[in-house]
């Protein structure tokens, strides 16, 4: 198509005309008037013209947009017709069918123009042929996934997340790569609107179907939003299909948001053994049971905010950051803030640095006297030693705070079906404990609504293998973990201890420094160093310091949230003694005959006085030989 003449060409013509008529002032003046009128007409026409695929030469354009190929982006459905197909026969690079959305066709054709040089063959390593792909402000509906293959050095940008949105209208992704190196995505929201249990709103993948052997490496995502629409199981996935063969390393996510996964879903999913050294810097992960989920691979997370639910995250077994495999790889979580219940899971001897993170973990309610509470509400108690409690019988609390019961309980396994109140003891289990009696509280993992936990009471104890619950199960479970407890009676309300792990890393190796923990449990393996952390559990049972090889400077605060009822003391275990390092220990009471240590160890007695606040182990290898100083 011949390019339209531009203003500069008209300007030259006008000037030539003016020079030839220099001797005629009137003629020159008329020519100037003609020039201005003509220039105004040209500029005005170009500015007012609507995008039209037939009025642009994409091959000669330095930047491509979907509008050049018919995309509309107004948030409405615009399916192509048989007439559209016939009119574009031989013009469109891709293959489409009646009913495909104009937005999908426009985006896919713009991809071909920008990164395939207008053919079906990717530019690949011939990066100099690439052109930027600009997706202007708009809400684009795609009925199939726009896909780019073997992209190297590409640049795809919008006008701002939420200003530019690509949304899938089917059970699939809003955008996908199959091979992506050294490319950048900026200022776009990728969203799902229909439930999908497999695909993510954005699939960053490679080498998964034979069309290319190129993997994924060194890409940058900036100011993007990946939204599951509360329908997709994943908001973003990294090498989900390509796995180890797709590499997936050194990708940077700068101020990106991952939000709105389906229940029990994932914000960021990674499943490649070679997907290491990925970095998530800033941004937020919200409403995703499993926030950043590294099945295999490694990740560095810095200054990210998390809001992934409280009771739901506990019930559905999620964490803000989960690292399941990749033994000996290194990851870090630093300077983050979470309002979720559970922040970190690490397994399989993965090395992790967990530093300067703030776990707010606040239950949504605070215990009050003569106050109405409903079933399922979680409270923290002023004198509950840092424990949370969940309401299993709604009503009104008493006039004074009760004595909280959080250790009289029994665990076993049970099986039930949806709509059934009868709980049958699981394989090799029974209900013979004294806790399994009428009136006691019961928790059945996974038997509640949407697979959450069921919190109720026992109506009757039928026999050693059957009890009747006060509430029907909503979800069938087999050999599920069940807890029975005397609970805490409080006016007409009944509470049960609400337990969870804020950090669970029994098989991790790493360094845990300067974090603020709230009222969940903490489990750190023997390869960890735990220093200078603040805990809010007054009874000290939130953390067993006998496991880490190095442990010092950790304290329980007077107000690690609400007042736990205990003064600020050095971290101690549930017993009267505690290991905080091999040769330095803290606890209440005398260590003599209680605390086992090597000769040369020291002991700080938190309730001691003159001559009984500091002890030195001067003899023996057992629990004797301590001398007060």
C-alpha positions as CSV (number, residue, x, y, z in Angstrom):
1,X,0.0,0.0,0.0
2,X,1.4,3.4,-0.9
3,X,2.0,5.6,2.1
4,X,-0.2,8.6,2.4
5,X,1.6,11.9,1.7
6,X,2.6,13.7,4.8
7,X,2.6,17.3,6.0
8,X,6.3,17.8,5.2
9,X,5.6,16.9,1.5
10,X,2.8,19.5,1.3
11,X,5.0,22.0,3.0
12,X,7.8,21.6,0.4
13,X,5.2,21.9,-2.5
14,X,3.8,25.1,-1.0
15,X,7.3,26.6,-0.5
16,X,8.3,25.8,-4.1
17,X,5.1,27.5,-5.2
18,X,5.8,30.5,-3.1
19,X,9.4,30.9,-4.4
20,X,8.2,30.7,-8.1
21,X,5.7,33.5,-7.4
22,X,8.0,35.7,-5.4
23,X,7.4,38.7,-7.7
24,X,3.7,38.4,-7.2
25,X,2.8,39.3,-3.6
26,X,-0.9,38.4,-4.0
27,X,-0.1,35.0,-5.5
28,X,2.3,34.2,-2.7
29,X,-0.2,35.2,-0.1
30,X,-2.9,33.0,-1.7
31,X,-0.4,30.0,-1.8
32,X,0.3,30.4,1.9
33,X,-3.4,30.4,2.7
34,X,-3.8,27.3,0.5
35,X,-1.0,25.6,2.4
36,X,-2.4,26.3,5.8
37,X,-5.9,25.1,4.8
38,X,-4.5,21.9,3.2
39,X,-2.2,21.2,6.1
40,X,-5.1,21.6,8.5
41,X,-7.2,19.3,6.4
42,X,-4.5,16.6,6.4
43,X,-3.7,16.8,10.1
44,X,-7.3,16.9,11.1
45,X,-8.2,13.9,9.0
46,X,-5.4,11.8,10.4
47,X,-6.2,12.7,14.0
48,X,-9.9,12.0,13.6
49,X,-9.6,8.8,11.6
50,X,-10.7,5.6,13.5
51,X,-8.3,2.6,13.6
52,X,-8.8,0.6,10.4
53,X,-6.9,-2.5,9.4
54,X,-7.1,-1.6,5.8
55,X,-5.8,2.0,6.4
56,X,-2.5,1.0,8.0
57,X,0.6,-0.6,6.6
58,X,1.8,-2.8,9.5
59,X,4.8,-3.8,7.5
60,X,6.1,-0.3,7.4
61,X,5.1,0.7,11.0
62,X,7.7,0.8,13.7
63,X,5.2,-0.2,16.4
64,X,2.3,-2.6,16.0
65,X,-1.0,-2.5,17.8
66,X,-4.0,-5.0,17.8
67,X,-6.2,-2.2,16.4
68,X,-4.2,-2.4,13.1
69,X,-5.8,-5.8,12.7
70,X,-9.3,-5.1,13.9
71,X,-9.2,-5.4,17.7
72,X,-11.7,-3.2,19.5
73,X,-11.0,-3.6,23.2
74,X,-14.3,-2.2,24.5
75,X,-15.1,-5.1,26.8
76,X,-17.9,-6.4,24.6
77,X,-18.1,-9.5,22.4
78,X,-17.4,-9.0,18.7
79,X,-17.2,-12.4,17.0
80,X,-16.0,-12.5,13.4
81,X,-18.4,-13.7,10.7
82,X,-18.1,-15.7,7.5
83,X,-18.1,-12.4,5.6
84,X,-15.1,-11.3,7.7
85,X,-13.2,-14.5,7.0
86,X,-13.9,-14.2,3.3
87,X,-12.8,-10.5,3.3
88,X,-9.5,-11.3,4.9
89,X,-8.7,-14.5,3.0
90,X,-5.0,-14.2,2.1
91,X,-4.5,-11.2,4.4
92,X,-4.5,-12.8,7.8
93,X,-1.5,-14.8,8.8
94,X,-3.2,-17.1,11.2
95,X,-6.2,-19.4,10.8
96,X,-9.5,-18.4,12.4
97,X,-13.0,-19.6,12.5
98,X,-16.4,-18.0,12.6
99,X,-17.1,-16.9,16.2
100,X,-13.5,-16.0,17.1
101,X,-13.3,-12.6,18.8
102,X,-12.0,-9.7,16.9
103,X,-9.9,-8.9,19.9
104,X,-8.2,-12.3,19.8
105,X,-7.7,-12.1,16.0
106,X,-6.2,-8.5,16.4
107,X,-3.8,-9.5,19.1
108,X,-2.7,-12.7,17.5
109,X,-2.1,-10.9,14.1
110,X,-0.2,-8.1,15.9
111,X,2.0,-10.8,17.4
112,X,2.7,-12.2,13.9
113,X,3.5,-8.7,12.6
114,X,5.7,-7.7,15.6
115,X,7.7,-11.0,16.2
116,X,7.2,-13.1,13.1
117,X,7.8,-10.4,10.4
118,X,4.3,-11.0,9.2
119,X,4.7,-14.7,8.6
120,X,4.2,-17.9,10.5
121,X,7.9,-18.3,11.2
122,X,9.1,-16.6,14.4
123,X,12.0,-14.1,14.2
124,X,13.7,-16.1,16.9
125,X,17.4,-15.2,17.0
126,X,17.0,-12.7,14.2
127,X,15.9,-10.2,16.9
128,X,16.6,-7.1,14.7
129,X,13.3,-7.9,12.9
130,X,11.3,-7.5,16.1
131,X,9.0,-4.5,16.6
132,X,7.4,-3.4,19.9
133,X,3.9,-4.5,20.4
134,X,1.7,-1.8,22.0
135,X,-1.6,-2.8,23.4
136,X,-3.5,0.5,24.0
137,X,-5.9,1.1,26.8
138,X,-8.9,-1.1,26.6
139,X,-10.5,-4.3,27.8
140,X,-9.8,-7.1,25.3
141,X,-11.8,-10.3,25.2
142,X,-10.1,-13.4,23.8
143,X,-11.9,-16.7,23.2
144,X,-8.6,-18.4,22.5
145,X,-5.1,-17.8,24.0
146,X,-2.9,-15.3,22.1
147,X,0.4,-17.2,21.9
148,X,3.9,-16.1,20.9
149,X,6.5,-18.8,20.1
150,X,10.3,-18.5,20.3
151,X,10.3,-14.9,21.4
152,X,13.7,-13.4,21.9
153,X,14.2,-9.8,22.9
154,X,10.5,-8.9,22.6
155,X,8.8,-5.9,24.1
156,X,5.0,-6.0,24.8
157,X,3.5,-3.1,26.7
158,X,0.2,-1.6,27.6
159,X,-1.0,1.7,29.0
160,X,-1.1,0.6,32.6
161,X,-2.3,-2.4,34.6
162,X,-6.1,-2.3,34.7
163,X,-6.0,0.4,32.0
164,X,-5.0,-2.3,29.5
165,X,-6.6,-5.7,30.2
166,X,-6.6,-9.0,28.2
167,X,-9.3,-11.3,29.6
168,X,-10.0,-14.9,28.5
169,X,-13.7,-15.7,28.0
170,X,-13.1,-19.5,28.0
171,X,-11.5,-22.0,30.4
172,X,-7.9,-21.1,29.5
173,X,-5.2,-18.5,29.6
174,X,-5.3,-14.9,28.6
175,X,-1.8,-15.1,27.2
176,X,0.9,-17.7,26.6
177,X,4.5,-18.0,25.5
178,X,6.2,-21.1,24.1
179,X,9.8,-20.1,24.4
180,X,10.6,-16.7,25.8
181,X,14.1,-15.1,26.3
182,X,15.2,-11.6,27.3
183,X,11.8,-10.1,26.7
184,X,9.7,-7.5,28.6
185,X,6.0,-7.2,29.5
186,X,4.9,-3.9,31.0
187,X,1.6,-2.3,32.2
188,X,-0.9,-5.0,31.3
189,X,-3.5,-6.9,33.3
190,X,-4.0,-10.6,32.3
191,X,-7.2,-12.0,33.6
192,X,-9.4,-15.1,33.5
193,X,-13.2,-14.9,33.7
194,X,-14.1,-18.6,33.4
195,X,-13.1,-21.4,35.8
196,X,-10.0,-23.4,34.8
197,X,-8.4,-26.0,37.1
198,X,-5.1,-26.2,35.1
199,X,-4.1,-23.1,33.2
200,X,-3.1,-19.7,34.6
201,X,-4.1,-16.3,33.5
202,X,-0.5,-16.0,32.1
203,X,1.5,-19.0,31.1
204,X,5.2,-18.3,30.8
205,X,6.4,-21.5,29.2
206,X,8.6,-23.1,26.6
207,X,9.7,-26.3,24.9
208,X,6.5,-28.2,25.7
209,X,4.9,-29.3,22.5
210,X,7.6,-29.8,19.9
211,X,7.0,-26.5,18.0
212,X,10.2,-25.1,19.5
213,X,13.0,-26.3,21.8
214,X,13.5,-22.8,23.2
215,X,12.9,-22.4,26.9
216,X,12.4,-19.5,29.2
217,X,15.1,-17.2,30.6
218,X,15.8,-13.7,31.7
219,X,12.5,-12.0,31.1
220,X,11.1,-8.9,32.9
221,X,7.6,-8.3,34.0
222,X,6.9,-4.7,35.3
223,X,3.8,-3.2,36.7
224,X,1.6,-6.2,35.5
225,X,-1.4,-7.7,37.2
226,X,-2.2,-11.4,37.0
227,X,-5.8,-11.9,38.0
228,X,-7.4,-15.3,38.3
229,X,-10.9,-13.8,38.5
230,X,-11.6,-16.1,41.5
231,X,-12.1,-18.8,38.8
232,X,-8.6,-19.9,37.6
233,X,-6.6,-22.2,39.7
234,X,-3.4,-20.2,39.0
235,X,-2.8,-16.5,38.4
236,X,0.7,-17.0,36.8
237,X,2.6,-20.2,36.0
238,X,6.2,-20.6,35.1
239,X,7.2,-23.6,33.0
240,X,4.1,-25.5,34.0
241,X,4.2,-27.8,30.9
242,X,7.8,-27.6,29.9
243,X,9.1,-28.4,33.4
244,X,12.8,-29.1,33.7
245,X,13.3,-28.9,29.9
246,X,12.0,-25.3,29.7
247,X,14.7,-23.9,32.0
248,X,12.7,-20.9,33.5
249,X,15.5,-19.1,35.3
250,X,16.5,-15.5,36.0
251,X,13.1,-13.9,35.5
252,X,12.3,-10.6,37.3
253,X,8.8,-9.5,38.5
254,X,8.9,-5.9,39.4
255,X,6.0,-4.4,41.3
256,X,3.6,-7.0,39.9
257,X,0.4,-8.2,41.6
258,X,-1.0,-11.7,41.7
259,X,-4.6,-11.9,42.9
260,X,-7.9,-13.7,42.9
261,X,-7.1,-17.3,42.4
262,X,-9.9,-19.8,42.8
263,X,-10.3,-21.4,46.3
264,X,-7.2,-23.4,47.2
265,X,-5.5,-21.8,44.2
266,X,-2.1,-20.3,43.5
267,X,-0.8,-16.8,42.9
268,X,2.6,-17.7,41.3
269,X,3.2,-21.3,40.3
270,X,6.7,-22.7,39.4
271,X,7.4,-26.3,38.5
272,X,10.8,-26.4,36.8
273,X,13.9,-27.9,38.4
274,X,16.0,-25.4,36.4
275,X,13.7,-22.5,37.2
276,X,16.2,-20.9,39.7
277,X,17.2,-17.4,40.6
278,X,13.8,-15.9,39.9
279,X,13.1,-12.6,41.7
280,X,9.8,-11.1,42.9
281,X,10.5,-7.5,44.0
282,X,7.7,-5.4,45.4
283,X,4.1,-5.9,44.5
284,X,1.5,-7.9,46.3
285,X,-0.1,-11.4,46.5
286,X,-3.7,-11.4,47.5
287,X,-6.6,-13.8,47.8
288,X,-4.5,-16.8,46.8
289,X,-4.5,-19.7,49.3
290,X,-1.0,-20.6,48.1
291,X,0.8,-17.4,47.4
292,X,4.2,-18.0,45.8
293,X,4.3,-21.8,45.2
294,X,7.7,-23.3,44.1
295,X,7.1,-27.0,43.5
296,X,10.7,-27.2,42.2
297,X,13.1,-24.3,41.5
298,X,14.1,-21.3,43.7
299,X,12.9,-17.8,44.3
300,X,14.0,-14.5,45.9
301,X,11.1,-12.5,47.4
302,X,11.7,-9.0,48.6
303,X,9.3,-6.3,50.0
304,X,6.1,-8.1,48.9
305,X,2.8,-7.7,50.7
306,X,0.5,-10.7,51.3
307,X,-3.2,-10.9,52.1
308,X,-4.2,-14.5,51.5
309,X,-6.8,-15.1,54.1
310,X,-6.8,-16.2,57.7
311,X,-9.1,-19.1,58.5
312,X,-9.4,-20.2,54.8
313,X,-5.6,-20.3,54.4
314,X,-5.3,-22.4,57.6
315,X,-8.1,-24.7,56.6
316,X,-6.9,-25.2,53.0
317,X,-3.3,-25.7,54.0
318,X,-1.7,-22.8,52.2
319,X,1.2,-20.5,52.9
320,X,2.3,-17.2,51.4
321,X,5.6,-18.7,50.2
322,X,6.0,-22.5,49.7
323,X,9.2,-24.1,48.6
324,X,8.7,-27.9,48.3
325,X,11.7,-29.3,46.6
326,X,15.1,-28.5,45.0
327,X,17.4,-29.7,47.6
328,X,20.5,-27.5,48.1
329,X,19.1,-24.6,46.0
330,X,18.9,-21.2,47.7
331,X,15.9,-18.9,48.2
332,X,15.2,-15.9,50.3
333,X,12.2,-14.0,51.7
334,X,13.1,-10.6,53.0
335,X,11.4,-7.4,54.1
336,X,7.9,-8.7,53.5
337,X,4.6,-8.0,55.4
338,X,1.8,-10.4,55.7
339,X,-1.8,-10.2,56.9
340,X,-2.3,-13.9,56.2
341,X,-2.1,-16.6,58.8
342,X,0.8,-18.6,57.4
343,X,3.9,-17.2,55.7
344,X,6.5,-19.8,54.9
345,X,6.8,-23.5,54.2
346,X,10.2,-25.0,53.2
347,X,11.1,-28.6,52.6
348,X,13.7,-31.1,51.4
349,X,16.8,-29.3,52.7
350,X,16.3,-26.2,50.7
351,X,18.5,-23.4,52.0
352,X,16.5,-20.3,52.8
353,X,17.2,-16.8,54.3
354,X,14.1,-15.5,56.1
355,X,14.8,-12.0,57.3
356,X,13.1,-8.8,58.6
357,X,9.6,-10.1,57.8
358,X,6.5,-8.8,59.7
359,X,3.8,-11.4,60.4
360,X,0.7,-9.4,61.5
361,X,-1.4,-12.5,61.4
362,X,-4.1,-10.7,63.4
363,X,-7.3,-12.6,64.1
364,X,-10.2,-10.3,63.0
365,X,-11.7,-10.2,66.5
366,X,-10.6,-9.4,70.0
367,X,-12.3,-11.1,73.0
368,X,-14.8,-9.0,74.8
369,X,-17.1,-9.6,77.8
370,X,-20.8,-10.0,77.2
371,X,-20.3,-9.8,73.5
372,X,-22.1,-11.8,70.7
373,X,-19.9,-14.1,68.5
374,X,-21.0,-16.3,65.7
375,X,-19.8,-19.7,64.6
376,X,-16.5,-19.6,62.8
377,X,-15.2,-16.3,64.3
378,X,-11.6,-16.3,65.5
379,X,-10.5,-14.3,68.4
380,X,-7.3,-13.6,70.4
381,X,-7.6,-13.6,74.1
382,X,-5.9,-11.1,76.5
383,X,-4.9,-13.9,78.9
384,X,-4.7,-16.7,76.4
385,X,-0.9,-16.8,76.3
386,X,-0.9,-15.9,72.7
387,X,-3.4,-18.5,71.5
388,X,-6.2,-18.0,69.0
389,X,-9.6,-19.6,69.6
390,X,-12.4,-20.3,67.1
391,X,-16.1,-20.2,68.0
392,X,-17.9,-23.5,67.5
393,X,-21.1,-22.5,69.3
394,X,-22.2,-19.0,68.8
395,X,-23.8,-16.9,71.6
396,X,-22.8,-14.3,74.1
397,X,-19.6,-14.4,76.2
398,X,-19.6,-14.2,80.0
399,X,-19.0,-11.2,82.1
400,X,-15.3,-12.1,82.7
401,X,-12.7,-13.7,80.6
402,X,-12.6,-17.5,81.0
403,X,-9.7,-19.7,81.8
404,X,-8.6,-20.8,78.4
405,X,-8.2,-24.5,77.7
406,X,-5.7,-25.3,75.0
407,X,-3.9,-28.5,75.9
408,X,-6.6,-31.1,76.8
409,X,-7.2,-32.7,73.4
410,X,-6.9,-35.9,71.4
411,X,-6.0,-36.5,67.8
412,X,-7.1,-39.4,65.6
413,X,-8.4,-40.0,62.1
414,X,-11.9,-40.2,60.9
415,X,-14.1,-40.7,57.8
416,X,-17.5,-39.3,56.9
417,X,-19.6,-38.3,53.8
418,X,-21.1,-35.1,52.7
419,X,-24.4,-34.4,54.5
420,X,-23.6,-37.0,57.3
421,X,-23.2,-36.4,61.0
422,X,-21.7,-39.8,61.8
423,X,-17.9,-39.8,62.0
424,X,-16.3,-43.2,61.7
425,X,-12.8,-43.8,63.1
426,X,-10.2,-44.1,60.4
427,X,-8.1,-47.2,59.7
428,X,-6.3,-48.3,62.8
429,X,-7.9,-45.6,64.9
430,X,-10.6,-45.4,67.6
431,X,-12.6,-42.9,69.7
432,X,-11.6,-44.5,73.1
433,X,-10.0,-41.4,74.5
434,X,-11.8,-39.5,77.2
435,X,-12.0,-36.5,74.9
436,X,-14.5,-38.2,72.6
437,X,-17.6,-37.6,74.7
438,X,-20.8,-35.7,74.2
439,X,-20.5,-31.9,74.5
440,X,-16.8,-31.7,73.7
441,X,-15.5,-29.7,70.8
442,X,-14.4,-31.4,67.5
443,X,-12.4,-30.3,64.5
444,X,-12.5,-32.5,61.3
445,X,-10.0,-31.4,58.7
446,X,-11.4,-30.9,55.2
447,X,-15.0,-31.8,56.1
448,X,-16.4,-28.2,56.1
449,X,-17.7,-26.0,53.3
450,X,-15.5,-26.0,50.2
451,X,-13.2,-28.4,51.8
452,X,-12.4,-26.3,54.8
453,X,-12.3,-27.6,58.3
454,X,-15.5,-28.5,60.2
455,X,-15.7,-27.0,63.7
456,X,-18.5,-28.4,65.8
457,X,-19.3,-30.4,68.9
458,X,-20.0,-34.1,69.7
459,X,-23.7,-35.0,70.1
460,X,-23.0,-38.6,71.2
461,X,-20.4,-41.2,71.5
462,X,-21.9,-44.3,69.9
463,X,-19.1,-46.8,70.4
464,X,-15.3,-46.9,70.0
465,X,-15.4,-46.3,66.3
466,X,-18.4,-44.0,65.9
467,X,-19.4,-40.6,67.2
468,X,-22.3,-38.3,66.1
469,X,-21.5,-34.7,65.4
470,X,-23.8,-31.8,66.0
471,X,-23.3,-30.5,62.4
472,X,-23.4,-32.3,59.1
473,X,-20.2,-32.6,57.1
474,X,-20.2,-30.5,53.9
475,X,-17.4,-32.4,52.3
476,X,-16.6,-36.2,52.3
477,X,-13.3,-37.1,53.9
478,X,-11.4,-40.3,54.4
479,X,-8.9,-40.8,57.3
480,X,-8.9,-37.1,57.9
481,X,-7.2,-35.6,60.9
482,X,-9.7,-35.1,63.8
483,X,-9.2,-33.3,67.0
484,X,-11.4,-33.6,70.1
485,X,-11.1,-31.1,73.0
486,X,-12.9,-30.1,76.1
487,X,-12.8,-26.6,74.6
488,X,-13.5,-23.5,76.6
489,X,-17.0,-22.7,77.9
490,X,-17.7,-18.9,77.9
491,X,-21.2,-17.8,78.7
492,X,-23.3,-19.4,76.0
493,X,-20.2,-19.5,73.7
494,X,-17.9,-22.4,73.2
495,X,-14.3,-22.0,71.9
496,X,-11.7,-24.4,70.6
497,X,-8.0,-23.7,70.3
498,X,-7.2,-22.6,66.7
499,X,-3.7,-23.8,65.8
500,X,-1.5,-23.3,62.7
501,X,2.1,-22.8,61.7
502,X,3.3,-19.4,60.7
503,X,6.5,-21.0,59.5
504,X,7.0,-24.7,58.9
505,X,10.5,-25.6,57.9
506,X,11.5,-28.8,59.6
507,X,13.7,-30.0,56.7
508,X,15.1,-26.5,55.8
509,X,18.6,-25.2,56.2
510,X,18.8,-21.5,56.6
511,X,19.0,-18.3,58.5
512,X,16.0,-16.8,60.3
513,X,16.8,-13.3,61.5
514,X,14.9,-10.2,62.8
515,X,11.4,-11.4,62.1
516,X,8.3,-10.5,64.0
517,X,6.1,-13.6,64.6
518,X,2.6,-13.5,66.0
519,X,0.6,-16.4,67.5
520,X,1.1,-19.3,65.1
521,X,3.6,-22.1,65.7
522,X,7.1,-22.0,64.2
523,X,9.0,-25.2,63.3
524,X,12.6,-24.8,62.1
525,X,14.9,-27.7,61.3
526,X,18.2,-28.5,62.9
527,X,20.2,-26.9,60.1
528,X,18.8,-23.4,60.9
529,X,20.1,-20.4,62.7
530,X,17.4,-18.5,64.6
531,X,18.5,-15.1,65.9
532,X,17.0,-11.8,67.1
533,X,13.3,-12.7,66.3
534,X,10.3,-11.5,68.3
535,X,7.5,-13.9,69.2
536,X,4.1,-13.1,70.7
537,X,3.2,-16.4,72.3
538,X,3.4,-15.9,76.1
539,X,3.8,-19.6,77.0
540,X,6.7,-20.0,74.6
541,X,5.2,-23.1,73.0
542,X,5.1,-21.5,69.6
543,X,8.7,-22.4,68.9
544,X,10.9,-25.3,70.0
545,X,14.5,-23.9,70.1
546,X,16.1,-27.2,70.7
547,X,16.2,-27.9,67.0
548,X,18.3,-25.1,65.4
549,X,22.0,-25.4,65.8
550,X,22.3,-21.7,66.5
551,X,19.6,-19.8,68.5
552,X,20.0,-16.6,70.4
553,X,18.6,-13.1,71.0
554,X,15.0,-14.2,70.5
555,X,12.3,-12.8,72.8
556,X,8.7,-13.0,73.7
557,X,7.2,-9.5,73.7
558,X,4.8,-8.1,76.2
559,X,2.6,-6.8,73.4
560,X,3.4,-8.9,70.3
561,X,-0.1,-8.0,69.2
562,X,-2.6,-8.0,72.1
563,X,-1.0,-8.5,75.5
564,X,-0.1,-12.1,75.9
565,X,-0.2,-11.8,79.6
566,X,3.5,-12.5,80.2
567,X,6.4,-10.1,80.6
568,X,9.1,-9.8,78.0
569,X,11.3,-12.8,78.5
570,X,13.9,-14.7,76.6
571,X,12.3,-17.3,74.3
572,X,11.6,-20.6,76.2
573,X,10.0,-23.9,75.4
574,X,7.0,-25.3,77.1
575,X,9.2,-27.0,79.7
576,X,11.2,-25.1,82.3
577,X,14.4,-25.3,80.3
578,X,15.4,-24.3,76.8
579,X,18.3,-24.6,74.4
580,X,19.1,-21.3,72.7
581,X,22.5,-22.4,71.6
582,X,24.8,-25.2,72.5
583,X,26.4,-23.4,75.4
584,X,23.9,-20.7,76.3
585,X,20.5,-21.3,77.7
586,X,17.5,-19.5,79.3
587,X,14.5,-20.6,81.4
588,X,12.7,-20.2,84.6
589,X,13.6,-22.1,87.7
590,X,17.0,-23.6,88.7
591,X,18.8,-25.5,86.0
592,X,20.3,-28.0,88.5
593,X,18.9,-31.4,87.9
594,X,16.8,-30.1,85.0
595,X,18.9,-28.7,82.2
596,X,21.4,-31.0,80.4
597,X,24.5,-29.3,79.0
598,X,28.2,-29.6,78.5
599,X,30.7,-28.2,80.9
600,X,31.3,-24.5,80.3
601,X,27.7,-23.7,79.5
602,X,25.8,-20.8,81.0
603,X,22.2,-20.5,82.0
604,X,20.1,-17.3,82.4
605,X,17.3,-17.7,85.0
606,X,14.4,-15.4,84.1
607,X,12.8,-15.6,87.6
608,X,16.0,-15.5,89.6
609,X,17.3,-13.1,92.2
610,X,20.6,-12.3,93.8
611,X,23.0,-15.2,93.2
612,X,20.4,-17.2,91.3
613,X,20.0,-15.3,88.0
614,X,23.1,-16.6,86.3
615,X,24.6,-20.2,86.4
616,X,27.7,-21.8,85.0
617,X,28.0,-25.5,84.3
618,X,31.3,-26.3,86.1
619,X,31.2,-30.1,86.2
620,X,29.7,-33.2,84.6
621,X,28.0,-33.8,81.3
622,X,24.4,-34.4,82.5
623,X,21.9,-32.0,84.2
624,X,23.9,-31.5,87.4
625,X,27.0,-29.3,88.1
626,X,25.3,-25.9,87.8
627,X,26.7,-23.2,90.1
628,X,24.8,-19.9,90.7
629,X,26.9,-16.7,90.5
